[in-house]
């Protein structure tokens, strides 16, 4: 029977090499991202089940703004690449992988958070949560291209905070484009704005990738 030859100081390793998908998942910190999404969903379930939020859907306004921020921040952190130079010189194109990465996490985030918030389409329920989650991830994905994945949460946080703090203004409260994230759910202008932000941010990040960053100190 023939045995595999080995050079001195080495050992024969049976089987195949590491799974490329597993390497990609680990290099992007996807398990940590999934854990963060699960925590955000559980926190949303707990806050949405409180009597005041259940009886008065308007009490969910901070929830439909905060939960998408957490999901978008976790998604943005997973866009960081430690080997950007090698990725740029790879034979296969990276944009399909980045697109699949964003679409998977976006769909999962929107589904988990929507299930965590019961309610009708006319209230601050599942519809508003899906719209805000997609819009937040779109802004974060665009931020990753401009300022890097580690700080990609900043533009989303600044924008959401500004709109939320100015929601008491009648102009912002009724504006479905500027104040889209503060709308209850079915408004067409709010959905068009959130969807546009998601499509633009996702397409830009898939085509360009996150901005290269220096090593973490």
C-alpha positions in Angstrom: 0.0 0.0 0.0 1.3 3.4 -1.0 1.7 6.0 1.8 1.9 9.8 1.2 5.4 11.1 1.2 6.4 13.8 3.6 9.5 15.9 3.9 11.5 16.0 7.1 9.8 18.1 9.8 6.3 18.0 8.2 3.3 15.8 8.5 0.8 14.7 6.0 -2.6 16.4 6.5 -5.5 14.3 5.3 -8.7 15.9 3.9 -9.2 19.2 2.1 -8.2 22.7 3.0 -10.3 25.1 5.1 -13.7 26.1 3.8 -13.6 29.4 2.0 -17.0 30.4 3.3 -16.0 29.6 6.8 -12.9 31.7 6.4 -14.9 34.6 5.1 -17.4 34.4 7.9 -14.7 34.3 10.6 -12.6 37.1 9.0 -15.7 39.5 8.9 -16.7 38.6 12.4 -20.2 37.4 11.3 -20.8 35.2 14.4 -20.3 38.3 16.6 -22.7 40.3 14.3 -25.3 37.5 14.5 -25.0 37.5 18.3 -25.5 41.3 18.4 -28.6 41.1 16.2 -30.0 38.4 18.4 -29.5 40.6 21.5 -31.1 43.6 19.7 -34.1 41.5 18.8 -34.5 40.2 22.4 -34.2 43.8 23.8 -36.8 44.9 21.3 -39.2 42.1 22.3 -38.8 43.1 26.0 -39.3 46.8 25.4 -42.2 46.3 23.0 -44.0 44.0 25.4 -44.3 46.6 28.1 -47.9 47.7 28.8 -47.4 51.3 27.8 -45.9 50.4 24.4 -48.6 47.8 23.8 -51.5 50.1 24.6 -50.0 53.2 22.9 -48.2 52.5 19.6 -46.6 56.0 19.6 -44.6 54.9 22.7 -42.7 52.6 20.3 -41.1 55.6 18.4 -37.8 55.4 20.3 -37.8 51.7 19.8 -38.2 51.8 16.0 -35.3 54.3 15.9 -32.9 52.6 18.4 -33.2 49.0 17.3 -32.4 49.7 13.6 -29.4 51.7 14.8 -28.1 48.7 16.8 -28.6 46.4 13.8 -27.0 48.8 11.4 -23.9 49.3 13.7 -23.4 45.5 13.9 -23.8 45.1 10.2 -21.3 48.0 9.5 -18.7 46.5 11.8 -18.8 43.3 9.8 -17.8 45.1 6.6 -14.3 45.6 7.9 -11.6 43.6 6.0 -8.2 42.9 7.5 -6.8 42.0 4.0 -8.1 44.7 1.8 -5.0 44.8 -0.3 -5.3 41.0 -1.0 -9.0 41.4 -1.7 -8.3 44.0 -4.4 -5.8 41.7 -6.2 -8.0 38.6 -6.0 -8.8 36.8 -9.3 -12.5 36.6 -8.5 -14.6 39.7 -8.1 -15.5 40.6 -4.6 -18.7 42.6 -5.2 -21.0 39.5 -5.3 -19.7 38.4 -1.9 -20.1 41.9 -0.4 -23.6 42.2 -1.9 -24.6 38.7 -0.6 -23.2 39.7 2.8 -25.2 42.9 3.0 -28.4 41.3 1.7 -28.3 38.4 4.1 -27.7 40.6 7.2 -30.2 43.1 6.1 -32.9 40.5 5.5 -32.1 38.8 8.8 -32.1 42.1 10.8 -35.4 43.3 9.2 -37.1 40.0 9.9 -36.0 39.6 13.5 -36.8 43.2 14.4 -40.2 43.1 12.6 -41.2 40.0 14.4 -40.2 41.6 17.7 -42.7 44.5 17.2 -46.3 43.6 16.8 -48.7 46.1 15.3 -50.7 47.1 12.3 -49.2 48.8 9.2 -50.8 52.1 10.3 -48.9 52.0 13.6 -45.3 52.0 14.7 -45.0 48.3 14.2 -43.4 45.8 11.8 -43.7 48.0 8.7 -41.9 50.9 10.3 -39.3 48.6 11.8 -38.5 47.0 8.4 -38.3 50.4 6.7 -36.1 52.0 9.3 -33.8 48.9 9.5 -33.2 48.9 5.7 -32.6 52.7 5.6 -30.2 52.6 8.6 -28.2 49.8 7.0 -28.1 51.7 3.7 -26.7 54.8 5.4 -24.2 52.7 7.4 -23.0 50.8 4.3 -22.4 54.2 2.5 -20.6 55.4 5.6 -18.3 52.3 5.5 -17.2 53.3 2.0 -16.6 57.0 3.0 -15.0 56.7 6.4 -14.4 53.0 7.0 -16.3 50.2 8.6 -15.3 50.9 12.2 -16.9 54.4 12.1 -19.7 53.6 9.7 -22.2 53.9 12.6 -21.6 57.6 13.0 -23.5 59.0 10.0 -26.5 56.9 10.8 -26.5 57.8 14.5 -26.1 61.5 13.7 -28.9 61.5 11.2 -31.3 59.5 13.3 -30.6 61.6 16.4 -31.1 64.8 14.5 -34.5 63.7 13.0 -35.6 62.2 16.3 -34.8 65.3 18.3 -36.5 67.6 15.8 -39.6 65.3 15.5 -41.6 67.7 17.6 -41.5 70.3 14.8 -44.6 70.1 12.7 -42.6 70.4 9.5 -40.4 67.4 10.3 -43.2 65.4 11.7 -45.3 65.7 8.5 -42.4 65.5 6.1 -42.3 61.9 4.7 -39.0 62.4 3.0 -36.9 64.3 5.5 -38.5 62.7 8.6 -39.1 59.3 7.0 -38.0 57.3 10.0 -40.6 59.0 12.2 -43.5 58.0 10.1 -45.8 55.2 11.4 -45.3 52.9 8.5 -47.4 52.9 5.3 -46.4 56.4 3.9 -45.2 56.0 0.4 -42.7 58.9 0.6 -41.1 57.4 3.7 -40.8 54.0 2.1 -39.3 55.4 -1.1 -36.7 57.3 0.9 -35.7 54.4 3.1 -35.6 52.0 0.1 -33.5 54.5 -1.9 -31.0 54.9 0.9 -30.7 51.1 1.2 -30.3 50.5 -2.5 -27.7 53.3 -2.9 -25.7 52.4 0.2 -25.7 48.7 -0.6 -24.8 49.1 -4.2 -22.0 51.6 -3.4 -20.5 49.3 -0.7 -20.8 46.2 -2.9 -19.0 47.9 -5.7 -16.3 49.7 -3.7 -16.0 48.0 -0.4 -15.3 49.6 2.9 -12.6 52.2 3.0 -9.2 50.7 4.0 -8.2 51.4 7.6 -5.0 51.2 9.5 -4.3 48.5 12.1 -6.2 48.8 15.4 -3.9 50.1 18.2 
